[in-house]
Amino acid sequence: MKLPAKVAYFLGVALVISPLWCVFTYVGARLGAVVPADIEVAFILPIAFLSMVAPMLKTLAHVAAAFVSIIVALLLAGLPAGSGLLIAAVSAMVTGVVVETWMERAKP
């Protein structure tokens, strides 16, 4: 790319991202001041994770696997060394495979 094309590309990207970045940083700072001090910041991690994962749940198998993973992880949260999370992951994978197989067999 020649220099004018590089500059145009940079400005095209920066002019879209920079104002949004500034606006949402401001919004985050204002909303952060509203959060009570007794609420730990640890609640943000699951929310951030959900916001990344939720758009990827496109089929019934994905939704079923996520649901089973959540339920099993919550039920086995007391197991030592995070083994409940590992069992939840395996349960979700098996659920996904079973639902996907069931959906393939149900097609005419």
MARVO-709127 format. One record per residue (C-alpha): x, z, y. Coordinates in Angstrom, 2 decimals, padded with zeros to 5 digits. Last residue first. Layout:
BEGIN
+---------+---------+---------+
!      c1 !      c3 !      c2 !
+---------+---------+---------+
!       X !       Z !       Y !
...
+---------+---------+---------+
//
This chain:
BEGIN
+---------+---------+---------+
!      c1 !      c3 !      c2 !
+---------+---------+---------+
! -035.63 !  006.87 ! -035.82 !
! -033.51 !  009.66 ! -034.31 !
! -034.12 !  013.07 ! -035.91 !
! -030.93 !  012.83 ! -037.98 !
! -028.82 !  012.47 ! -034.85 !
! -030.57 !  015.41 ! -033.17 !
! -030.04 !  017.67 ! -036.20 !
! -026.36 !  016.71 ! -036.31 !
! -026.00 !  017.53 ! -032.60 !
! -027.85 !  020.84 ! -033.08 !
! -025.64 !  021.81 ! -036.04 !
! -022.42 !  020.77 ! -034.31 !
! -023.29 !  022.63 ! -031.12 !
! -024.31 !  025.73 ! -033.04 !
! -021.04 !  025.71 ! -034.99 !
! -019.08 !  025.43 ! -031.76 !
! -021.11 !  028.21 ! -030.13 !
! -020.57 !  030.53 ! -033.09 !
! -016.83 !  029.84 ! -032.99 !
! -016.74 !  030.69 ! -029.29 !
! -018.85 !  033.83 ! -029.77 !
! -016.55 !  035.01 ! -032.57 !
! -013.58 !  034.54 ! -030.25 !
! -015.35 !  036.43 ! -027.46 !
! -016.17 !  039.29 ! -029.83 !
! -012.49 !  039.43 ! -030.81 !
! -011.59 !  040.31 ! -027.24 !
! -009.03 !  042.88 ! -028.36 !
! -011.59 !  045.36 ! -029.73 !
! -015.30 !  044.75 ! -030.24 !
! -017.57 !  046.16 ! -027.54 !
! -018.60 !  042.80 ! -026.10 !
! -020.14 !  041.73 ! -029.42 !
! -023.76 !  041.47 ! -028.27 !
! -022.78 !  039.99 ! -024.90 !
! -020.46 !  037.42 ! -026.47 !
! -023.11 !  036.52 ! -029.08 !
! -025.79 !  035.96 ! -026.42 !
! -023.58 !  033.96 ! -024.07 !
! -022.10 !  031.78 ! -026.80 !
! -025.50 !  031.11 ! -028.32 !
! -026.84 !  029.96 ! -024.92 !
! -023.80 !  027.79 ! -024.23 !
! -024.00 !  026.15 ! -027.66 !
! -027.74 !  025.54 ! -027.26 !
! -027.23 !  024.00 ! -023.81 !
! -024.46 !  021.71 ! -025.03 !
! -026.43 !  020.64 ! -028.10 !
! -029.50 !  019.94 ! -025.97 !
! -027.46 !  017.53 ! -023.90 !
! -026.03 !  017.50 ! -020.38 !
! -024.46 !  020.91 ! -019.90 !
! -021.44 !  019.74 ! -017.90 !
! -023.04 !  020.60 ! -014.55 !
! -023.29 !  024.26 ! -015.65 !
! -019.59 !  024.69 ! -016.48 !
! -018.01 !  024.70 ! -013.02 !
! -020.71 !  026.74 ! -011.26 !
! -020.84 !  029.05 ! -014.25 !
! -017.12 !  029.77 ! -013.98 !
! -017.41 !  030.52 ! -010.26 !
! -020.32 !  032.88 ! -010.92 !
! -018.43 !  034.58 ! -013.76 !
! -015.39 !  035.10 ! -011.47 !
! -017.36 !  036.25 ! -008.42 !
! -018.70 !  039.43 ! -010.05 !
! -015.17 !  040.83 ! -010.13 !
! -015.28 !  041.31 ! -006.35 !
! -016.74 !  044.73 ! -006.95 !
! -020.02 !  045.75 ! -005.38 !
! -019.68 !  049.15 ! -003.66 !
! -018.55 !  047.51 ! -000.41 !
! -021.86 !  045.72 !  000.06 !
! -021.70 !  041.93 !  000.41 !
! -022.71 !  040.98 !  003.97 !
! -019.13 !  040.48 !  005.20 !
! -018.52 !  038.03 !  002.40 !
! -021.50 !  036.00 !  003.59 !
! -019.83 !  035.46 !  006.98 !
! -016.43 !  034.69 !  005.48 !
! -017.94 !  032.36 !  002.91 !
! -019.93 !  030.52 !  005.57 !
! -016.78 !  030.10 !  007.67 !
! -014.82 !  028.81 !  004.70 !
! -017.80 !  026.56 !  003.93 !
! -017.71 !  025.00 !  007.38 !
! -013.94 !  024.58 !  007.47 !
! -013.75 !  022.95 !  004.04 !
! -016.71 !  020.71 !  004.88 !
! -014.98 !  019.58 !  008.07 !
! -011.73 !  018.91 !  006.18 !
! -013.12 !  017.05 !  003.13 !
! -014.83 !  014.01 !  004.63 !
! -012.43 !  013.31 !  007.48 !
! -009.47 !  014.01 !  005.22 !
! -010.38 !  011.44 !  002.59 !
! -011.04 !  008.53 !  004.92 !
! -008.18 !  009.66 !  007.15 !
! -005.74 !  009.55 !  004.24 !
! -007.00 !  006.15 !  003.07 !
! -006.83 !  004.71 !  006.58 !
! -003.28 !  006.05 !  006.99 !
! -002.23 !  004.59 !  003.65 !
! -003.81 !  001.24 !  004.51 !
! -002.02 !  001.18 !  007.87 !
!  001.30 !  002.02 !  006.12 !
!  001.16 ! -000.72 !  003.50 !
!  000.00 !  000.00 !  000.00 !
+---------+---------+---------+
//
